[in-house]
Amino acid sequence: MKKVQPHHKMALPTSPTSRGALAQLGEKGYADRYRARGEPIHPVAVEFSRATRNVVAFAAERA
């Protein structure tokens, strides 16, 4: 069995919402080269508040 080494890719989409950022990650094709290798992909988007400087929402999916 082939052991898959985890890869972590961080992108900073400009969408104001976590759902919008998650959609933007898919549209830009950031994970395409890893998907082609058959590696597991787990896109995660985190929404930060400029006012409170805290995480206010997040979205994740299995691709």
PDB file as gemmi writes it, atoms N, CA and C in Angstrom:
CRYST1    1.000    1.000    1.000  90.00  90.00  90.00 P 1                      
ATOM      1  N   MET A   1       0.836  -1.171   0.000  1.00  0.00           N  
ATOM      2  CA  MET A   1       0.000   0.000   0.000  1.00  0.00           C  
ATOM      3  C   MET A   1       0.887   1.243   0.000  1.00  0.00           C  
ATOM      4  N   LYS A   2       0.584   2.176  -0.883  1.00  0.00           N  
ATOM      5  CA  LYS A   2       1.342   3.408  -0.993  1.00  0.00           C  
ATOM      6  C   LYS A   2       0.938   4.371   0.127  1.00  0.00           C  
ATOM      7  N   LYS A   3       1.931   4.869   0.845  1.00  0.00           N  
ATOM      8  CA  LYS A   3       1.654   5.841   1.904  1.00  0.00           C  
ATOM      9  C   LYS A   3       1.614   7.233   1.281  1.00  0.00           C  
ATOM     10  N   VAL A   4       0.530   7.951   1.518  1.00  0.00           N  
ATOM     11  CA  VAL A   4       0.359   9.287   0.960  1.00  0.00           C  
ATOM     12  C   VAL A   4       0.849  10.306   1.975  1.00  0.00           C  
ATOM     13  N   GLN A   5       1.775  11.131   1.545  1.00  0.00           N  
ATOM     14  CA  GLN A   5       2.264  12.207   2.401  1.00  0.00           C  
ATOM     15  C   GLN A   5       1.293  13.378   2.330  1.00  0.00           C  
ATOM     16  N   PRO A   6       0.898  13.937   3.458  1.00  0.00           N  
ATOM     17  CA  PRO A   6      -0.046  15.048   3.429  1.00  0.00           C  
ATOM     18  C   PRO A   6       0.589  16.301   2.847  1.00  0.00           C  
ATOM     19  N   HIS A   7      -0.183  17.027   2.090  1.00  0.00           N  
ATOM     20  CA  HIS A   7       0.236  18.308   1.532  1.00  0.00           C  
ATOM     21  C   HIS A   7      -0.719  19.359   2.071  1.00  0.00           C  
ATOM     22  N   HIS A   8      -0.189  20.471   2.437  1.00  0.00           N  
ATOM     23  CA  HIS A   8      -1.015  21.566   2.929  1.00  0.00           C  
ATOM     24  C   HIS A   8      -0.817  22.746   1.997  1.00  0.00           C  
ATOM     25  N   LYS A   9      -1.883  23.207   1.425  1.00  0.00           N  
ATOM     26  CA  LYS A   9      -1.845  24.332   0.507  1.00  0.00           C  
ATOM     27  C   LYS A   9      -2.703  25.427   1.085  1.00  0.00           C  
ATOM     28  N   MET A  10      -2.164  26.602   1.194  1.00  0.00           N  
ATOM     29  CA  MET A  10      -2.931  27.713   1.737  1.00  0.00           C  
ATOM     30  C   MET A  10      -3.114  28.755   0.649  1.00  0.00           C  
ATOM     31  N   ALA A  11      -4.347  29.126   0.426  1.00  0.00           N  
ATOM     32  CA  ALA A  11      -4.676  30.189  -0.519  1.00  0.00           C  
ATOM     33  C   ALA A  11      -5.522  31.198   0.228  1.00  0.00           C  
ATOM     34  N   LEU A  12      -5.398  32.446  -0.132  1.00  0.00           N  
ATOM     35  CA  LEU A  12      -6.153  33.493   0.542  1.00  0.00           C  
ATOM     36  C   LEU A  12      -7.124  34.146  -0.440  1.00  0.00           C  
ATOM     37  N   PRO A  13      -8.288  33.523  -0.633  1.00  0.00           N  
ATOM     38  CA  PRO A  13      -9.280  34.098  -1.542  1.00  0.00           C  
ATOM     39  C   PRO A  13      -9.787  35.421  -0.998  1.00  0.00           C  
ATOM     40  N   THR A  14     -10.314  36.240  -1.890  1.00  0.00           N  
ATOM     41  CA  THR A  14     -10.759  37.574  -1.507  1.00  0.00           C  
ATOM     42  C   THR A  14     -12.257  37.658  -1.256  1.00  0.00           C  
ATOM     43  N   SER A  15     -12.940  36.558  -1.269  1.00  0.00           N  
ATOM     44  CA  SER A  15     -14.382  36.563  -1.039  1.00  0.00           C  
ATOM     45  C   SER A  15     -14.681  36.954   0.405  1.00  0.00           C  
ATOM     46  N   PRO A  16     -15.733  37.751   0.631  1.00  0.00           N  
ATOM     47  CA  PRO A  16     -16.043  38.191   1.995  1.00  0.00           C  
ATOM     48  C   PRO A  16     -16.694  37.118   2.877  1.00  0.00           C  
ATOM     49  N   THR A  17     -17.125  35.995   2.307  1.00  0.00           N  
ATOM     50  CA  THR A  17     -17.760  34.947   3.111  1.00  0.00           C  
ATOM     51  C   THR A  17     -16.997  33.642   2.968  1.00  0.00           C  
ATOM     52  N   SER A  18     -17.126  32.777   3.956  1.00  0.00           N  
ATOM     53  CA  SER A  18     -16.420  31.502   3.899  1.00  0.00           C  
ATOM     54  C   SER A  18     -16.952  30.627   2.766  1.00  0.00           C  
ATOM     55  N   ARG A  19     -18.267  30.644   2.537  1.00  0.00           N  
ATOM     56  CA  ARG A  19     -18.841  29.862   1.424  1.00  0.00           C  
ATOM     57  C   ARG A  19     -18.349  30.390   0.084  1.00  0.00           C  
ATOM     58  N   GLY A  20     -18.279  31.694  -0.051  1.00  0.00           N  
ATOM     59  CA  GLY A  20     -17.768  32.291  -1.288  1.00  0.00           C  
ATOM     60  C   GLY A  20     -16.305  31.957  -1.508  1.00  0.00           C  
ATOM     61  N   ALA A  21     -15.537  31.952  -0.422  1.00  0.00           N  
ATOM     62  CA  ALA A  21     -14.115  31.614  -0.518  1.00  0.00           C  
ATOM     63  C   ALA A  21     -13.938  30.156  -0.927  1.00  0.00           C  
ATOM     64  N   LEU A  22     -14.780  29.286  -0.398  1.00  0.00           N  
ATOM     65  CA  LEU A  22     -14.714  27.871  -0.747  1.00  0.00           C  
ATOM     66  C   LEU A  22     -15.025  27.683  -2.237  1.00  0.00           C  
ATOM     67  N   ALA A  23     -16.021  28.400  -2.727  1.00  0.00           N  
ATOM     68  CA  ALA A  23     -16.353  28.336  -4.149  1.00  0.00           C  
ATOM     69  C   ALA A  23     -15.196  28.866  -4.995  1.00  0.00           C  
ATOM     70  N   GLN A  24     -14.565  29.930  -4.534  1.00  0.00           N  
ATOM     71  CA  GLN A  24     -13.446  30.517  -5.269  1.00  0.00           C  
ATOM     72  C   GLN A  24     -12.259  29.549  -5.336  1.00  0.00           C  
ATOM     73  N   LEU A  25     -12.024  28.800  -4.273  1.00  0.00           N  
ATOM     74  CA  LEU A  25     -10.951  27.806  -4.301  1.00  0.00           C  
ATOM     75  C   LEU A  25     -11.191  26.794  -5.419  1.00  0.00           C  
ATOM     76  N   GLY A  26     -12.448  26.355  -5.566  1.00  0.00           N  
ATOM     77  CA  GLY A  26     -12.783  25.414  -6.631  1.00  0.00           C  
ATOM     78  C   GLY A  26     -12.653  26.029  -8.011  1.00  0.00           C  
ATOM     79  N   GLU A  27     -13.118  27.263  -8.162  1.00  0.00           N  
ATOM     80  CA  GLU A  27     -13.066  27.943  -9.460  1.00  0.00           C  
ATOM     81  C   GLU A  27     -11.638  28.177  -9.930  1.00  0.00           C  
ATOM     82  N   LYS A  28     -10.752  28.489  -9.012  1.00  0.00           N  
ATOM     83  CA  LYS A  28      -9.353  28.760  -9.366  1.00  0.00           C  
ATOM     84  C   LYS A  28      -8.557  27.485  -9.616  1.00  0.00           C  
ATOM     85  N   GLY A  29      -9.096  26.332  -9.200  1.00  0.00           N  
ATOM     86  CA  GLY A  29      -8.433  25.056  -9.469  1.00  0.00           C  
ATOM     87  C   GLY A  29      -7.166  24.829  -8.665  1.00  0.00           C  
ATOM     88  N   TYR A  30      -7.098  25.373  -7.456  1.00  0.00           N  
ATOM     89  CA  TYR A  30      -5.895  25.235  -6.642  1.00  0.00           C  
ATOM     90  C   TYR A  30      -5.525  23.778  -6.360  1.00  0.00           C  
ATOM     91  N   ALA A  31      -6.504  22.905  -6.239  1.00  0.00           N  
ATOM     92  CA  ALA A  31      -6.234  21.518  -5.856  1.00  0.00           C  
ATOM     93  C   ALA A  31      -6.102  20.571  -7.050  1.00  0.00           C  
ATOM     94  N   ASP A  32      -6.201  21.076  -8.259  1.00  0.00           N  
ATOM     95  CA  ASP A  32      -6.212  20.203  -9.435  1.00  0.00           C  
ATOM     96  C   ASP A  32      -4.994  19.287  -9.536  1.00  0.00           C  
ATOM     97  N   ARG A  33      -3.820  19.811  -9.274  1.00  0.00           N  
ATOM     98  CA  ARG A  33      -2.632  18.953  -9.434  1.00  0.00           C  
ATOM     99  C   ARG A  33      -2.584  17.848  -8.381  1.00  0.00           C  
ATOM    100  N   TYR A  34      -3.143  18.089  -7.207  1.00  0.00           N  
ATOM    101  CA  TYR A  34      -3.184  17.052  -6.184  1.00  0.00           C  
ATOM    102  C   TYR A  34      -4.286  16.038  -6.493  1.00  0.00           C  
ATOM    103  N   ARG A  35      -5.383  16.515  -7.037  1.00  0.00           N  
ATOM    104  CA  ARG A  35      -6.481  15.624  -7.433  1.00  0.00           C  
ATOM    105  C   ARG A  35      -6.007  14.675  -8.531  1.00  0.00           C  
ATOM    106  N   ALA A  36      -5.182  15.168  -9.442  1.00  0.00           N  
ATOM    107  CA  ALA A  36      -4.655  14.344 -10.530  1.00  0.00           C  
ATOM    108  C   ALA A  36      -3.767  13.219  -9.995  1.00  0.00           C  
ATOM    109  N   ARG A  37      -3.149  13.428  -8.851  1.00  0.00           N  
ATOM    110  CA  ARG A  37      -2.307  12.404  -8.230  1.00  0.00           C  
ATOM    111  C   ARG A  37      -3.121  11.384  -7.446  1.00  0.00           C  
ATOM    112  N   GLY A  38      -4.411  11.642  -7.297  1.00  0.00           N  
ATOM    113  CA  GLY A  38      -5.257  10.739  -6.537  1.00  0.00           C  
ATOM    114  C   GLY A  38      -5.155  10.945  -5.031  1.00  0.00           C  
ATOM    115  N   GLU A  39      -4.614  12.084  -4.621  1.00  0.00           N  
ATOM    116  CA  GLU A  39      -4.468  12.369  -3.198  1.00  0.00           C  
ATOM    117  C   GLU A  39      -5.761  12.946  -2.632  1.00  0.00           C  
ATOM    118  N   PRO A  40      -6.039  12.724  -1.359  1.00  0.00           N  
ATOM    119  CA  PRO A  40      -7.259  13.271  -0.770  1.00  0.00           C  
ATOM    120  C   PRO A  40      -7.201  14.800  -0.695  1.00  0.00           C  
ATOM    121  N   ILE A  41      -8.321  15.424  -0.964  1.00  0.00           N  
ATOM    122  CA  ILE A  41      -8.430  16.878  -0.951  1.00  0.00           C  
ATOM    123  C   ILE A  41      -9.500  17.264   0.064  1.00  0.00           C  
ATOM    124  N   HIS A  42      -9.187  18.206   0.927  1.00  0.00           N  
ATOM    125  CA  HIS A  42     -10.134  18.691   1.933  1.00  0.00           C  
ATOM    126  C   HIS A  42     -10.081  20.219   1.961  1.00  0.00           C  
ATOM    127  N   PRO A  43     -10.794  20.884   1.051  1.00  0.00           N  
ATOM    128  CA  PRO A  43     -10.787  22.356   1.052  1.00  0.00           C  
ATOM    129  C   PRO A  43     -11.443  22.906   2.322  1.00  0.00           C  
ATOM    130  N   VAL A  44     -10.812  23.899   2.908  1.00  0.00           N  
ATOM    131  CA  VAL A  44     -11.336  24.554   4.111  1.00  0.00           C  
ATOM    132  C   VAL A  44     -11.209  26.063   3.900  1.00  0.00           C  
ATOM    133  N   ALA A  45     -12.274  26.782   4.164  1.00  0.00           N  
ATOM    134  CA  ALA A  45     -12.258  28.248   4.076  1.00  0.00           C  
ATOM    135  C   ALA A  45     -12.595  28.804   5.451  1.00  0.00           C  
ATOM    136  N   VAL A  46     -11.870  29.826   5.842  1.00  0.00           N  
ATOM    137  CA  VAL A  46     -12.077  30.460   7.143  1.00  0.00           C  
ATOM    138  C   VAL A  46     -12.381  31.932   6.915  1.00  0.00           C  
ATOM    139  N   GLU A  47     -13.445  32.407   7.537  1.00  0.00           N  
ATOM    140  CA  GLU A  47     -13.846  33.807   7.412  1.00  0.00           C  
ATOM    141  C   GLU A  47     -13.423  34.570   8.664  1.00  0.00           C  
ATOM    142  N   PHE A  48     -12.678  35.642   8.459  1.00  0.00           N  
ATOM    143  CA  PHE A  48     -12.210  36.477   9.569  1.00  0.00           C  
ATOM    144  C   PHE A  48     -12.960  37.805   9.570  1.00  0.00           C  
ATOM    145  N   SER A  49     -13.210  38.324  10.747  1.00  0.00           N  
ATOM    146  CA  SER A  49     -13.830  39.636  10.891  1.00  0.00           C  
ATOM    147  C   SER A  49     -12.733  40.689  10.989  1.00  0.00           C  
ATOM    148  N   ARG A  50     -12.821  41.712  10.151  1.00  0.00           N  
ATOM    149  CA  ARG A  50     -11.854  42.807  10.263  1.00  0.00           C  
ATOM    150  C   ARG A  50     -12.086  43.607  11.543  1.00  0.00           C  
ATOM    151  N   ALA A  51     -13.346  43.701  11.952  1.00  0.00           N  
ATOM    152  CA  ALA A  51     -13.685  44.494  13.139  1.00  0.00           C  
ATOM    153  C   ALA A  51     -13.191  43.829  14.424  1.00  0.00           C  
ATOM    154  N   THR A  52     -13.469  42.533  14.579  1.00  0.00           N  
ATOM    155  CA  THR A  52     -13.100  41.851  15.830  1.00  0.00           C  
ATOM    156  C   THR A  52     -11.779  41.098  15.731  1.00  0.00           C  
ATOM    157  N   ARG A  53     -11.275  40.947  14.508  1.00  0.00           N  
ATOM    158  CA  ARG A  53     -10.022  40.228  14.253  1.00  0.00           C  
ATOM    159  C   ARG A  53     -10.084  38.800  14.775  1.00  0.00           C  
ATOM    160  N   ASN A  54     -11.243  38.179  14.583  1.00  0.00           N  
ATOM    161  CA  ASN A  54     -11.464  36.796  15.005  1.00  0.00           C  
ATOM    162  C   ASN A  54     -12.109  35.995  13.883  1.00  0.00           C  
ATOM    163  N   VAL A  55     -12.073  34.690  14.036  1.00  0.00           N  
ATOM    164  CA  VAL A  55     -12.775  33.809  13.110  1.00  0.00           C  
ATOM    165  C   VAL A  55     -14.273  33.927  13.395  1.00  0.00           C  
ATOM    166  N   VAL A  56     -15.059  34.177  12.345  1.00  0.00           N  
ATOM    167  CA  VAL A  56     -16.509  34.288  12.524  1.00  0.00           C  
ATOM    168  C   VAL A  56     -17.268  33.178  11.826  1.00  0.00           C  
ATOM    169  N   ALA A  57     -16.637  32.473  10.895  1.00  0.00           N  
ATOM    170  CA  ALA A  57     -17.288  31.358  10.200  1.00  0.00           C  
ATOM    171  C   ALA A  57     -16.230  30.538   9.474  1.00  0.00           C  
ATOM    172  N   PHE A  58     -16.604  29.299   9.179  1.00  0.00           N  
ATOM    173  CA  PHE A  58     -15.741  28.482   8.345  1.00  0.00           C  
ATOM    174  C   PHE A  58     -16.600  27.512   7.555  1.00  0.00           C  
ATOM    175  N   ALA A  59     -16.038  27.023   6.471  1.00  0.00           N  
ATOM    176  CA  ALA A  59     -16.741  26.056   5.627  1.00  0.00           C  
ATOM    177  C   ALA A  59     -15.719  25.037   5.167  1.00  0.00           C  
ATOM    178  N   ALA A  60     -16.143  23.786   5.056  1.00  0.00           N  
ATOM    179  CA  ALA A  60     -15.253  22.722   4.612  1.00  0.00           C  
ATOM    180  C   ALA A  60     -16.056  21.727   3.781  1.00  0.00           C  
ATOM    181  N   GLU A  61     -15.360  21.035   2.911  1.00  0.00           N  
ATOM    182  CA  GLU A  61     -16.003  19.995   2.116  1.00  0.00           C  
ATOM    183  C   GLU A  61     -14.963  18.961   1.727  1.00  0.00           C  
ATOM    184  N   ARG A  62     -15.446  17.824   1.324  1.00  0.00           N  
ATOM    185  CA  ARG A  62     -14.570  16.793   0.752  1.00  0.00           C  
ATOM    186  C   ARG A  62     -14.710  16.882  -0.746  1.00  0.00           C  
ATOM    187  N   ALA A  63     -13.588  16.945  -1.400  1.00  0.00           N  
ATOM    188  CA  ALA A  63     -13.624  17.079  -2.866  1.00  0.00           C  
ATOM    189  C   ALA A  63     -13.241  15.785  -3.522  1.00  0.00           C  
TER     190      ALA A  63                                                      
END                                                                             
